[in-house]
Amino acid sequence: MNDMTMEDPVADGKLVELTYKVIDAKSKSVLTEVEFPIGYVHGVNEVLAPQVTAEITGKLPGDVIEVPIDCNKLFGARDESLVITDLLENVPKEYHKVGTAILMEGEQGNTKTFLVTRVDNKSITIDGNNPLCGREVVFKLHILTVRDATDEEIEFGGPLAAEPDISEIVGSGQKIKPVQ
């Protein structure tokens, strides 16, 4: 580290950018990998599980940390009532691929994402459980950037360039629904 660099640990009000991997504790296989850095304002918005956020606090740019997580504690136990098998002919063709996410709406209007987990020549199975349910995993995080967040970033919850601001378009109280 050269003498121009100041130590800037992760703390509330800091903009943090990081990448991470989720590794299965038993098989050591990588379940999820985020290569494009995600950015957020620490203490303002919760983009990571609370126990991961707690472990990041005080760390420095360049640090790599590993946080073991029991996903049963994080997401609850598997709920087999969220596993649904149906005849292929009852499900649109665009969903006939394992790994496809399907956003379902319940009777009360709340939505839940189901993943296609199995397809054979007669039926399709979808699962509304979080894919990490029942697993023990390790979050391996690589902290890339830590700096003071601007007032705008604190209000937004992260880096302003991360996504387009559509609040002016949506500001009239209208809700935008994705086109099916």
C-alpha positions as CSV (number, residue, x, y, z in Angstrom):
1,M,0.0,0.0,0.0
2,N,1.5,3.4,-0.9
3,D,1.3,6.3,1.5
4,M,-1.3,8.1,-0.6
5,T,-3.9,5.5,0.3
6,M,-6.0,6.1,3.4
7,E,-7.4,3.2,5.4
8,D,-11.2,3.5,4.9
9,P,-13.0,0.7,6.7
10,V,-16.6,-0.4,6.0
11,A,-18.9,1.6,8.2
12,D,-22.4,3.1,8.1
13,G,-22.7,5.7,5.4
14,K,-19.9,4.2,3.3
15,L,-20.4,3.2,-0.3
16,V,-19.2,-0.4,-0.6
17,E,-18.6,-2.3,-3.8
18,L,-17.9,-6.0,-3.7
19,T,-18.2,-9.3,-5.6
20,Y,-19.1,-12.6,-3.9
21,K,-19.5,-16.3,-4.4
22,V,-21.8,-18.6,-2.6
23,I,-20.1,-22.0,-2.0
24,D,-21.8,-25.2,-0.8
25,A,-20.1,-26.1,2.4
26,K,-20.3,-29.8,1.8
27,S,-19.5,-30.2,-1.9
28,K,-17.4,-27.0,-2.2
29,S,-19.1,-26.3,-5.5
30,V,-19.9,-22.6,-6.4
31,L,-23.7,-22.2,-6.3
32,T,-23.8,-18.5,-7.3
33,E,-21.1,-16.1,-8.4
34,V,-21.5,-12.3,-8.8
35,E,-18.6,-11.1,-11.0
36,F,-20.0,-7.6,-11.8
37,P,-19.5,-5.6,-8.5
38,I,-22.6,-4.8,-6.5
39,G,-22.6,-1.5,-4.7
40,Y,-24.7,-0.4,-1.7
41,V,-24.5,2.1,1.1
42,H,-23.6,0.3,4.3
43,G,-26.2,0.8,7.1
44,V,-28.7,2.3,4.6
45,N,-30.0,-0.6,2.5
46,E,-29.7,-4.3,3.3
47,V,-28.6,-6.1,0.1
48,L,-26.9,-8.9,2.0
49,A,-28.0,-11.2,4.9
50,P,-27.6,-9.4,8.3
51,Q,-24.8,-11.8,9.5
52,V,-22.9,-11.1,6.2
53,T,-23.3,-7.4,6.7
54,A,-22.0,-7.7,10.3
55,E,-18.9,-9.5,9.1
56,I,-18.1,-6.8,6.5
57,T,-18.2,-4.0,9.0
58,G,-14.7,-2.7,9.7
59,K,-13.1,-4.5,6.7
60,L,-10.9,-2.7,4.1
61,P,-10.8,-2.6,0.3
62,G,-8.9,-5.7,-0.9
63,D,-10.1,-7.8,2.0
64,V,-11.6,-11.2,1.2
65,I,-13.8,-12.7,3.9
66,E,-15.7,-16.0,4.2
67,V,-18.9,-16.1,6.2
68,P,-20.5,-19.5,6.8
69,I,-24.3,-19.5,6.8
70,D,-26.8,-22.1,7.7
71,C,-29.5,-21.4,5.1
72,N,-32.2,-23.1,7.3
73,K,-31.8,-20.2,9.7
74,L,-31.8,-17.6,6.9
75,F,-34.6,-18.9,4.8
76,G,-36.4,-21.4,7.1
77,A,-36.8,-25.1,6.5
78,R,-37.9,-26.4,3.1
79,D,-41.7,-26.2,2.6
80,E,-42.7,-29.1,0.5
81,S,-46.1,-27.5,-0.2
82,L,-44.2,-25.0,-2.4
83,V,-43.1,-27.9,-4.7
84,I,-45.7,-28.3,-7.5
85,T,-45.8,-30.9,-10.3
86,D,-48.2,-30.4,-13.2
87,L,-48.7,-31.9,-16.7
88,L,-46.5,-30.3,-19.3
89,E,-49.6,-29.4,-21.4
90,N,-50.8,-27.1,-18.6
91,V,-47.7,-25.0,-18.6
92,P,-46.6,-22.6,-21.4
93,K,-43.7,-23.9,-23.5
94,E,-41.4,-21.1,-22.6
95,Y,-41.2,-22.5,-19.1
96,H,-40.2,-26.0,-20.1
97,K,-36.6,-25.6,-19.2
98,V,-34.9,-26.4,-15.8
99,G,-33.7,-23.3,-14.1
100,T,-36.4,-21.0,-15.6
101,A,-37.8,-18.6,-13.0
102,I,-41.6,-18.2,-13.0
103,L,-43.1,-15.3,-11.0
104,M,-46.4,-16.5,-9.6
105,E,-49.2,-14.4,-8.0
106,G,-51.2,-15.7,-5.0
107,E,-54.8,-15.1,-4.2
108,Q,-53.9,-12.1,-2.0
109,G,-51.9,-10.5,-4.8
110,N,-48.5,-11.3,-3.3
111,T,-45.9,-12.6,-5.7
112,K,-43.3,-15.4,-5.3
113,T,-40.6,-16.7,-7.6
114,F,-40.7,-20.5,-8.4
115,L,-37.9,-22.2,-10.2
116,V,-38.4,-25.1,-12.7
117,T,-36.5,-28.0,-11.1
118,R,-37.5,-30.9,-13.3
119,V,-39.0,-31.5,-16.7
120,D,-39.7,-34.9,-18.3
121,N,-41.8,-35.9,-21.3
122,K,-45.1,-35.7,-19.3
123,S,-44.7,-33.4,-16.4
124,I,-42.9,-30.3,-15.0
125,T,-42.0,-29.6,-11.4
126,I,-41.6,-26.1,-10.0
127,D,-40.2,-25.2,-6.5
128,G,-41.0,-22.0,-4.6
129,N,-38.3,-22.7,-1.9
130,N,-35.2,-20.6,-2.0
131,P,-32.6,-22.7,-3.9
132,L,-30.3,-22.4,-0.8
133,C,-32.9,-23.9,1.6
134,G,-31.5,-26.8,3.5
135,R,-27.9,-26.1,2.6
136,E,-25.0,-24.8,4.6
137,V,-23.0,-22.4,2.5
138,V,-20.0,-20.0,2.7
139,F,-20.3,-16.5,1.4
140,K,-16.9,-15.5,0.0
141,L,-16.8,-11.8,-0.4
142,H,-14.1,-9.6,-2.1
143,I,-14.4,-6.0,-1.0
144,L,-13.3,-3.8,-3.9
145,T,-14.2,-0.2,-2.9
146,V,-15.0,1.6,0.3
147,R,-15.5,5.4,0.3
148,D,-17.8,8.0,1.8
149,A,-21.2,7.9,0.1
150,T,-22.6,11.1,-1.4
151,D,-25.9,12.5,-0.1
152,E,-27.5,11.3,-3.4
153,E,-26.1,7.8,-3.0
154,I,-27.3,7.6,0.6
155,E,-30.8,8.6,-0.5
156,F,-30.7,6.2,-3.4
157,G,-29.1,3.4,-1.3
158,G,-26.2,2.7,-3.7
159,P,-24.2,4.0,-6.7
160,L,-26.4,6.2,-8.9
161,A,-25.1,4.7,-12.1
162,A,-26.3,1.2,-11.1
163,E,-29.7,1.5,-12.7
164,P,-31.8,4.1,-14.5
165,D,-33.9,6.4,-12.3
166,I,-37.5,5.9,-13.4
167,S,-39.0,7.8,-10.5
168,E,-40.0,10.7,-12.7
169,I,-41.9,8.4,-15.1
170,V,-43.5,6.5,-12.2
171,G,-43.9,9.4,-9.9
172,S,-47.6,9.8,-10.7
173,G,-48.5,6.8,-8.5
174,Q,-48.8,4.5,-11.5
175,K,-47.2,1.1,-11.2
176,I,-45.3,-0.4,-14.1
177,K,-46.2,-4.0,-14.6
178,P,-43.8,-6.2,-16.7
179,V,-45.3,-7.4,-20.0
180,Q,-45.8,-11.1,-20.1
